[in-house]
Amino acid sequence: MSTRSVQNKRTQEKMQGESRGGMARKSASSAKPARAAASSVRVVPASAKAKRAAAERGEDLSNLSKEEKKARKAELRRQEDLIYTAANALLKENEDYTRLRRIWWVLLGVGIAALVGTWVLLAVFGSDAGNSSFAQTGQLVLIIAAYAAIIIAFIFDFVKIRPIRNACRATASGLSDAKLDEVIARSMQDKKSKK
């Protein structure tokens, strides 16, 4: 609701001490519940993302001490680290992933090489007025090739590589702790045998 202007007659009368009947309405945002929520109702603040996620999982962290909360968070971080380590190990075992990743690096390399070629043309032919047409055409072609290669590399990563990465992460998150340890140990064995 809007506030009444200071020049309004009713406002000026109030300021001078002359009060007339009536009152101003309070806004709806100041309304509060008349009584507390019943014991069967669980009130969870919706502002904190972690609290919502914990509520969805059925965990209630409000009754825990600071040390217990820290221990719980440390355990969750340790579990996530295990999952990511196992997912990386599964990715290294996946032959399609390594092949597609090489293609991705080649595309990025071509894009960076084209950018360097643009700078070389600019440095060599930049001040020479006789070959400016050749230099400008070469720079334009190399810049287009660089942007095309880099954009194709990112699209390639999004379309081809990311689904494999997500599948390995989902597989790793579905494994038990013993299986996770087994996958990580197998990866360590492979590292040692390659050396």
N, C-alpha and C positions, 0 to 999 in steps of 0.2 A: 504494500500500500504506500502511496506517496505521502511525503511530509508536507504539511501546510506551509505556505510561504510566510515569511516574516511580515510582509506588508498586508497580509490578510487582516480584516477587521477583528475577527474573533481572537486571533493570536495577539494582536496589540492590546485588546481588552484584558486578556489574561496577564500580559506583562505589566499593565498598569494597576492591577489588583482587582479589577472588576471581573468577577467570574460569573459566567452564565451557566445554565444547566447543560448537561451533556458530557460525554467523555470520548476520548480517542480510542480506537480499537487497537489491540495488540496484534502484531503480525502472527501468522500461522507458524513461523519458524520458532517462536518462543514457546510454543505449546509443549507441554510435558505430559507423560502418562500420569493418570490420577493415582495409580498405585503400582507397587513393584510387580514384576513378572512372577507368575506362579512357580513353584518349585520344580514342576515338570518341564518348564520352558528353559532351554539353554540359550543364553544370550552370548553370541560370539561377535566381537567387533569385525566388520568386514573390511577394515582399512588395511590390515597387515596381510601381505601375501602369504607369508610363512604360517601365520595363524590359520588362514583359510585352508591351506594345504594340510596342515596338521589336523584340522577339524574334519576334513574330508577323509583322512586316513583313520579317524577315530581316536587320535591321540589328544590328550589333554595335558599341555605343558604348564598350565597355570599353577598347579600344586607342587611343582618341582622346585628345588632350590637352584641357585645359580650354578653351583658345581655340577649338579645332575643335568642341567640344561646343557652346559658345556660338554659334559661327557657324552650326552646324546648326540649333539651336533658333531663332535669329533668322530663318533662311531659312524654317523651318516656319511661324513666326508671320507672316512677310510673305506667304506663300502663303495662309494662312488669312484674312488681312485682305483679300487680293485676292478670294477666294471670297465673303466676306461682303459686300464692296462690290458685286461683280457681282450677287449674289443680291438685294440691296436695289434695285439698278437694274432688275433683271428684275421685281421686285415692283411698282415704280412704273409700269412699262409695262403691267402686268396690270390691265385694267379691272375685272374681278370683284373683285380684291383691294381696290382703292380704294373700290368701292361697298360691299363688306362691311365694310370698315374704318369707313366713315362711319356705317353702321348700328350698329356696335359703340360708337362714340363717342356716338351719340344715346342708346343704352341706358344708358351710364355717366352721361351728363348728366342723364337722367331720374332715375336713382337718387340722384345727388348733390343735385339740385333737391328731391327728396322729403325727403332728410335735412335740408336747409336749411329746408324748410317745417315740418318737425317742430320744429326749434329756434325758429322764429318763433312757432308756436302755443304753445310752452312759455313763451316770453318774454312774449307778449301775454296769454294766458289762464292762465298758471301760478298766479298768486296770487288770481285772481278765483274766488270760490266759486260764484257763480251760474251760470256757463257751464262748469263743470268737466266735465259730461257731454259737451258738444259738443267741448271741447278734447281730452278723453281719446280720444273716438272718432276725431277728426281725426288725432291723433297716431298712434294705432294703425294707421289706414288708410295714412297716409303712411309709417310705418316698414315696414309689410308691402310697400308698393309699392317702397320704396327697396331693401329686401333682394331682392325678386323681380327688379327691373331689373338690379341688380348681378350676381346669380347667373346670370341669363339671359345677361348680357353675357359672363361668363367661359365659360359653356357654349358660347355662340355662337362665341367665339374658338377654343375647343378643337375644336369640330366642323367649323366652316366655314372659318375663316381659317388655322388651323394647317396643314392639309393643303396649301393653296396655298403657304404659306411654306416648308414642307419640300420641296415639289416644285421650287420655284425654287432652293432651296439645293442640292438634288441635281443639278439641271441645271447650276448654276454650278460645282459641284465636278467635273463631268464634262467641262467645257470646257478646252481647252488655254490656255496662257498668252496666246497671241496673241488668241484669242477673248475671253478675260477682259478684256484691254486694250481690245478693240474695244467690248465692252458698256459698260465704264466710260467710254470716250471718248464713246460715243453718249449716255450719261446726262448727261455734262458739257455736251454740245452742247445737249441739251434744256433744261438749267438755264439756259444762257446765252441761249437763244432766248426763254425765258419772261420774262426780265428786261427 
